[in-house]
Amino acid sequence: MSIDPPFYPDHSRLLVYKDAEGRDHPITTPAQWEKRRQHILQNMQLVMGPLPDASRRVPLEMETLEEVSLEDCRRLKVTYASEPGDRVPAYLFLPNRLADKAPAMLCPHPSSPRGKDSPAGVNDYDSPNVHFAIELTRRGYVTLAPDYPNYGDYRYDPYANGYVSATMKGIWNHMRAVDLLQSLPQTDPARIGSIGHSLGGHNSIYVAVFDDRIKAVISSCGFNAFPKYYGGNLAGWSHNGYMPRIAKVYDKDPAKMPFDFPDVIAALAPRPFFTNSPVDDANFEVSGVRDCIAAARPVYELLGAADKLVAAYPTGGHDFPPETRTTAYAWLDRQFGR
């Protein structure tokens, strides 16, 4: 019989873990932090449902549906097998000239109905500020932009297939995307990151928490602390496109939630993390972002990675402006030794 992880009422107080009797212990070593980190992952799965096991990891069998030659790269429209009976559509970008194996970036899309088209920059509907897949390819990265369930070309009912959230299905699909990136002859399997805006901003964080093959994360307009998300009303997180248990089990109440984004950001440590969080973002109120970063920073410091946690707070709303993308891309280059 499984035992639920301890409940932590204060998600900003991260340098403490609870023992089996619920007693608090201070965290002063990386080994002690790992106990709390495992509790964070377990508490996320109470809301998202369990991470699938290896039985779902079928051969990828990538198929190319279309190939377009651009000035400096190739854009492939592909599908890959995520699990038995399911194939995920994606855009794969390959730079034309590579002197050596390239770093690669997973590029989950924002909440555009066109899905993967947004980071791929293949239409004029979405802002050019979210065309990061093609932009990073032009900097020498291999990039992969998959569709999230029920966006773009991808129709899938996670609940009819054993999932309790679309979020966990997205995590699994994105982990399989990392499998695909590692399998390519053009990529360096030790240098894989993730970048996303809005929906893709938190999906980049989620997959990295569960998959330590992702070595760097850029999240644009992707999160804040739940008490400051629309005044603590978590309805936006609880529909079928995200995590219905937030409503059904936890009453859309931040005080009842087993996890919050301070936990999640800290669980990335010591890996490099960059957030773009504009000061007038109406979706993710900026003081709630600052709360998350302040709470996670002592964990990064404990793990000797204080300089790996970076936050940019540009003027403007829910956007990834050019100057901040330039800063983020240069930061990413440094993380991957480029």
FIRO-731211 format. One record per residue (C-alpha): x, y, z; residue in three letters. Coordinates in Angstrom, 1 decimal. Example, Ala and Ser with C-alpha at 12.3 -4.5 7.8 and 13.67 -1.06 7.14 Angstrom:
PT	east	north	up	kolti
PT	12.3	-4.5	7.8	ALA
PT	13.7	-1.1	7.1	SER
This chain:
PT	east	north	up	kolti
PT	0.0	0.0	0.0	MET
PT	1.4	3.4	-1.0	SER
PT	1.9	6.1	1.7	ILE
PT	1.2	9.7	0.8	ASP
PT	4.2	12.0	1.2	PRO
PT	4.2	14.6	4.0	PRO
PT	2.1	17.7	3.5	PHE
PT	4.1	21.0	3.8	TYR
PT	1.8	23.9	4.6	PRO
PT	4.4	26.6	3.9	ASP
PT	5.9	26.1	0.4	HIS
PT	8.3	29.0	0.8	SER
PT	10.1	27.2	3.7	ARG
PT	12.1	24.8	1.7	LEU
PT	15.1	24.0	3.8	LEU
PT	13.2	21.6	6.1	VAL
PT	12.0	18.1	5.6	TYR
PT	9.5	16.0	7.5	LYS
PT	10.2	12.5	8.8	ASP
PT	7.7	9.6	8.8	ALA
PT	6.2	11.0	12.0	GLU
PT	5.8	14.4	10.6	GLY
PT	8.5	16.1	12.6	ARG
PT	10.5	18.9	10.9	ASP
PT	14.2	18.6	10.4	HIS
PT	16.5	21.4	9.1	PRO
PT	18.2	20.8	5.8	ILE
PT	21.9	21.5	5.8	THR
PT	23.3	19.0	3.3	THR
PT	22.5	18.1	-0.3	PRO
PT	21.5	14.6	0.9	ALA
PT	18.9	16.1	3.2	GLN
PT	17.6	18.3	0.4	TRP
PT	17.1	15.2	-1.8	GLU
PT	14.6	13.9	0.8	LYS
PT	12.6	17.1	0.5	ARG
PT	12.9	17.1	-3.3	ARG
PT	11.5	13.5	-3.5	GLN
PT	8.6	14.7	-1.4	HIS
PT	8.0	17.5	-3.9	ILE
PT	7.9	15.1	-6.8	LEU
PT	5.6	12.8	-4.9	GLN
PT	3.2	15.7	-4.0	ASN
PT	3.2	16.9	-7.6	MET
PT	2.0	13.4	-8.6	GLN
PT	-0.8	13.5	-6.1	LEU
PT	-2.2	16.3	-8.2	VAL
PT	-1.0	15.3	-11.7	MET
PT	-1.2	11.6	-11.4	GLY
PT	1.6	9.1	-11.4	PRO
PT	4.5	9.4	-13.8	LEU
PT	4.2	6.5	-16.3	PRO
PT	6.6	3.7	-15.9	ASP
PT	8.9	2.2	-18.5	ALA
PT	6.2	-0.1	-19.9	SER
PT	4.9	2.8	-22.0	ARG
PT	8.3	3.5	-23.5	ARG
PT	7.8	2.0	-27.0	VAL
PT	10.2	2.5	-29.9	PRO
PT	10.0	6.1	-31.2	LEU
PT	9.7	5.1	-34.9	GLU
PT	9.9	8.7	-36.0	MET
PT	8.2	9.4	-39.3	GLU
PT	8.9	12.5	-41.5	THR
PT	5.7	13.8	-43.1	LEU
PT	7.3	16.9	-44.7	GLU
PT	10.7	18.5	-45.1	GLU
PT	11.3	22.1	-46.0	VAL
PT	14.7	23.6	-46.8	SER
PT	15.2	27.0	-45.3	LEU
PT	18.2	29.3	-45.8	GLU
PT	20.2	28.0	-42.8	ASP
PT	18.4	24.9	-41.7	CYS
PT	15.9	22.1	-42.4	ARG
PT	12.4	22.0	-40.9	ARG
PT	10.9	18.5	-40.7	LEU
PT	7.3	17.9	-39.8	LYS
PT	7.4	14.6	-37.9	VAL
PT	5.5	12.3	-35.6	THR
PT	7.0	10.0	-32.9	TYR
PT	5.5	7.2	-30.8	ALA
PT	4.9	8.3	-27.3	SER
PT	3.3	5.1	-26.0	GLU
PT	1.3	2.2	-27.4	PRO
PT	-1.3	3.6	-29.8	GLY
PT	-0.2	7.2	-29.7	ASP
PT	1.9	9.3	-32.0	ARG
PT	2.8	13.0	-31.2	VAL
PT	3.2	15.5	-34.1	PRO
PT	6.2	17.9	-33.9	ALA
PT	8.5	20.1	-35.8	TYR
PT	12.1	19.2	-35.9	LEU
PT	14.7	21.8	-36.9	PHE
PT	18.2	20.8	-38.0	LEU
PT	20.9	23.4	-38.7	PRO
PT	22.6	23.0	-42.1	ASN
PT	26.2	23.4	-41.0	ARG
PT	27.4	21.7	-37.8	LEU
PT	31.1	21.3	-37.0	ALA
PT	30.3	19.0	-34.2	ASP
PT	27.4	17.5	-32.3	LYS
PT	25.0	20.4	-31.3	ALA
PT	23.1	21.1	-28.1	PRO
PT	19.4	20.6	-28.5	ALA
PT	16.3	22.3	-27.1	MET
PT	12.8	21.0	-26.4	LEU
PT	10.4	23.8	-27.3	CYS
PT	6.9	23.3	-25.8	PRO
PT	4.5	25.8	-27.3	HIS
PT	2.3	28.5	-25.7	PRO
PT	-1.5	28.1	-25.6	SER
PT	-2.1	28.9	-29.3	SER
PT	-4.6	26.6	-31.0	PRO
PT	-1.9	26.1	-33.6	ARG
PT	0.3	24.4	-31.1	GLY
PT	3.8	23.7	-32.5	LYS
PT	3.4	26.3	-35.3	ASP
PT	4.1	29.0	-32.7	SER
PT	7.7	28.2	-31.7	PRO
PT	8.3	27.0	-35.3	ALA
PT	7.3	30.4	-36.7	GLY
PT	5.3	28.8	-39.5	VAL
PT	2.3	31.2	-39.5	ASN
PT	1.6	34.9	-39.0	ASP
PT	-1.1	34.3	-36.3	TYR
PT	1.3	34.2	-33.3	ASP
PT	3.7	36.8	-32.2	SER
PT	7.2	36.5	-33.6	PRO
PT	8.3	36.8	-29.9	ASN
PT	7.5	33.1	-29.5	VAL
PT	9.3	31.8	-32.5	HIS
PT	12.2	30.5	-30.3	PHE
PT	12.5	27.1	-32.0	ALA
PT	13.6	28.6	-35.4	ILE
PT	15.6	31.4	-33.6	GLU
PT	17.6	28.9	-31.6	LEU
PT	18.2	26.7	-34.7	THR
PT	19.7	29.7	-36.4	ARG
PT	22.1	29.9	-33.4	ARG
PT	23.2	26.3	-34.0	GLY
PT	20.8	24.3	-31.8	TYR
PT	18.8	21.3	-32.9	VAL
PT	15.2	22.1	-31.7	THR
PT	12.0	20.0	-31.4	LEU
PT	8.5	21.6	-30.9	ALA
PT	5.8	19.0	-30.2	PRO
PT	2.1	19.5	-29.9	ASP
PT	0.5	19.4	-26.4	TYR
PT	-2.7	17.3	-26.2	PRO
PT	-5.5	18.8	-28.2	ASN
PT	-3.5	21.6	-29.7	TYR
PT	-2.3	21.8	-33.3	GLY
PT	-2.6	18.5	-35.1	ASP
PT	-2.8	16.4	-32.0	TYR
PT	-6.1	14.9	-30.7	ARG
PT	-5.8	12.7	-27.6	TYR
PT	-8.0	12.1	-24.6	ASP
PT	-5.6	11.5	-21.7	PRO
PT	-8.5	10.6	-19.3	TYR
PT	-9.7	7.8	-21.5	ALA
PT	-6.2	6.4	-21.6	ASN
PT	-5.5	6.2	-17.9	GLY
PT	-4.2	9.6	-17.0	TYR
PT	-5.6	11.9	-14.4	VAL
PT	-4.3	15.1	-15.9	SER
PT	-3.3	16.4	-19.3	ALA
PT	-0.3	17.9	-17.5	THR
PT	1.1	14.4	-16.8	MET
PT	0.4	13.3	-20.4	LYS
PT	2.3	16.3	-21.6	GLY
PT	5.2	15.5	-19.2	ILE
PT	5.4	12.0	-20.6	TRP
PT	5.3	13.2	-24.3	ASN
PT	8.0	15.7	-23.6	HIS
PT	10.2	13.0	-21.9	MET
PT	9.8	11.0	-25.1	ARG
PT	10.8	14.1	-27.0	ALA
PT	14.0	14.1	-25.0	VAL
PT	14.5	10.4	-26.1	ASP
PT	14.1	11.5	-29.7	LEU
PT	16.6	14.4	-29.4	LEU
PT	19.1	12.1	-27.7	GLN
PT	18.7	9.6	-30.6	SER
PT	19.6	12.0	-33.3	LEU
PT	23.1	11.8	-34.8	PRO
PT	23.3	15.7	-34.9	GLN
PT	22.8	16.2	-31.2	THR
PT	25.0	16.0	-28.1	ASP
PT	22.8	13.9	-25.7	PRO
PT	24.5	15.6	-22.7	ALA
PT	23.5	19.1	-23.7	ARG
PT	19.7	19.2	-23.9	ILE
PT	17.5	22.0	-22.5	GLY
PT	13.9	23.2	-22.6	SER
PT	12.4	26.6	-23.4	ILE
PT	8.8	27.7	-23.5	GLY
PT	6.4	30.6	-23.1	HIS
PT	3.1	30.6	-21.1	SER
PT	1.7	27.0	-21.4	LEU
PT	5.2	26.0	-22.7	GLY
PT	6.8	28.0	-19.9	GLY
PT	5.4	25.8	-17.2	HIS
PT	5.5	22.6	-19.3	ASN
PT	9.3	23.2	-19.7	SER
PT	9.6	23.3	-15.9	ILE
PT	7.4	20.3	-15.3	TYR
PT	9.3	18.0	-17.6	VAL
PT	12.7	19.1	-16.3	ALA
PT	11.6	18.4	-12.7	VAL
PT	10.9	14.8	-13.7	PHE
PT	13.7	14.4	-16.2	ASP
PT	17.2	15.3	-15.2	ASP
PT	18.5	14.8	-18.7	ARG
PT	17.3	18.4	-19.3	ILE
PT	20.3	20.4	-18.2	LYS
PT	19.0	24.0	-18.5	ALA
PT	15.5	25.6	-18.5	VAL
PT	14.2	28.9	-19.9	ILE
PT	10.6	29.7	-18.8	SER
PT	8.8	32.8	-20.1	SER
PT	5.6	33.9	-18.3	CYS
PT	5.2	30.4	-17.0	GLY
PT	4.4	30.6	-13.3	PHE
PT	3.9	32.4	-10.0	ASN
PT	3.0	31.3	-6.5	ALA
PT	-0.5	29.9	-6.3	PHE
PT	-1.8	32.4	-3.6	PRO
PT	-1.0	35.3	-6.1	LYS
PT	-2.5	33.6	-9.2	TYR
PT	-5.6	35.6	-9.7	TYR
PT	-5.9	36.3	-6.0	GLY
PT	-5.6	32.6	-5.2	GLY
PT	-8.4	31.3	-7.5	ASN
PT	-6.9	28.3	-9.1	LEU
PT	-9.8	27.6	-11.5	ALA
PT	-7.4	28.3	-14.5	GLY
PT	-5.2	25.4	-13.4	TRP
PT	-8.0	23.0	-12.8	SER
PT	-9.8	22.4	-16.2	HIS
PT	-9.3	19.3	-18.3	ASN
PT	-6.4	20.8	-20.2	GLY
PT	-4.4	20.9	-16.9	TYR
PT	-5.1	19.2	-13.6	MET
PT	-8.7	18.6	-12.7	PRO
PT	-7.8	17.3	-9.2	ARG
PT	-7.0	20.9	-8.3	ILE
PT	-10.8	21.4	-8.3	ALA
PT	-12.1	18.0	-7.5	LYS
PT	-9.7	17.1	-4.6	VAL
PT	-8.2	20.4	-3.5	TYR
PT	-11.1	22.8	-4.0	ASP
PT	-9.0	25.2	-6.0	LYS
PT	-7.5	26.4	-2.7	ASP
PT	-3.8	27.2	-2.6	PRO
PT	-3.7	26.3	1.1	ALA
PT	-4.8	22.8	0.4	LYS
PT	-2.4	22.2	-2.5	MET
PT	0.3	19.6	-2.0	PRO
PT	2.8	21.6	-4.2	PHE
PT	3.4	25.1	-5.3	ASP
PT	5.9	26.7	-7.7	PHE
PT	8.4	27.6	-5.0	PRO
PT	8.8	23.9	-4.5	ASP
PT	8.9	23.2	-8.3	VAL
PT	11.6	25.8	-9.1	ILE
PT	13.7	24.6	-6.2	ALA
PT	13.4	21.0	-7.4	ALA
PT	15.3	22.0	-10.5	LEU
PT	18.4	23.0	-8.5	ALA
PT	21.3	22.9	-9.1	PRO
PT	20.5	23.0	-12.9	ARG
PT	20.5	26.4	-14.6	PRO
PT	17.1	28.1	-14.6	PHE
PT	16.2	31.4	-16.3	PHE
PT	12.7	33.1	-16.1	THR
PT	11.4	35.9	-18.1	ASN
PT	8.6	37.4	-15.9	SER
PT	7.4	40.8	-17.1	PRO
PT	6.2	43.3	-14.4	VAL
PT	2.8	43.7	-16.0	ASP
PT	2.0	40.1	-16.8	ASP
PT	-1.8	39.8	-16.1	ALA
PT	-1.6	36.0	-16.0	ASN
PT	1.3	35.5	-13.6	PHE
PT	1.4	38.5	-11.2	GLU
PT	5.1	39.4	-10.8	VAL
PT	5.4	39.6	-7.0	SER
PT	4.3	35.9	-7.0	GLY
PT	7.2	35.1	-9.3	VAL
PT	9.6	37.0	-7.0	ARG
PT	8.2	34.9	-4.1	ASP
PT	9.1	31.7	-5.9	CYS
PT	12.6	32.9	-6.8	ILE
PT	13.3	34.1	-3.2	ALA
PT	12.1	30.8	-1.8	ALA
PT	14.2	28.7	-4.2	ALA
PT	17.4	30.7	-3.9	ARG
PT	18.5	29.2	-0.6	PRO
PT	18.3	25.8	-2.1	VAL
PT	20.5	26.9	-5.1	TYR
PT	22.9	28.3	-2.6	GLU
PT	23.0	25.1	-0.6	LEU
PT	23.9	23.2	-3.7	LEU
PT	26.6	25.7	-4.7	GLY
PT	24.7	27.0	-7.7	ALA
PT	23.5	30.4	-6.6	ALA
PT	24.5	31.9	-10.0	ASP
PT	22.4	29.4	-11.9	LYS
PT	19.1	30.9	-10.8	LEU
PT	18.4	34.0	-13.0	VAL
PT	15.2	36.1	-13.2	ALA
PT	14.5	38.9	-15.7	ALA
PT	11.7	41.3	-15.0	TYR
PT	11.3	43.4	-18.1	PRO
PT	8.6	46.1	-18.6	THR
PT	5.5	44.9	-20.4	GLY
PT	2.8	42.3	-20.2	GLY
PT	2.5	38.5	-21.0	HIS
PT	5.3	38.5	-23.7	ASP
PT	8.8	37.4	-24.4	PHE
PT	10.3	40.6	-25.8	PRO
PT	13.3	40.6	-28.2	PRO
PT	15.8	42.1	-25.7	GLU
PT	15.0	39.5	-23.1	THR
PT	15.2	36.6	-25.6	ARG
PT	18.6	37.9	-26.6	THR
PT	19.7	37.9	-23.0	THR
PT	18.2	34.4	-22.4	ALA
PT	19.8	32.9	-25.6	TYR
PT	23.2	34.3	-24.6	ALA
PT	22.8	32.9	-21.1	TRP
PT	21.8	29.5	-22.6	LEU
PT	25.0	29.5	-24.8	ASP
PT	27.1	30.0	-21.7	ARG
PT	25.4	27.1	-19.9	GLN
PT	26.2	24.8	-22.8	PHE
PT	29.8	26.1	-23.3	GLY
PT	29.1	27.8	-26.6	ARG
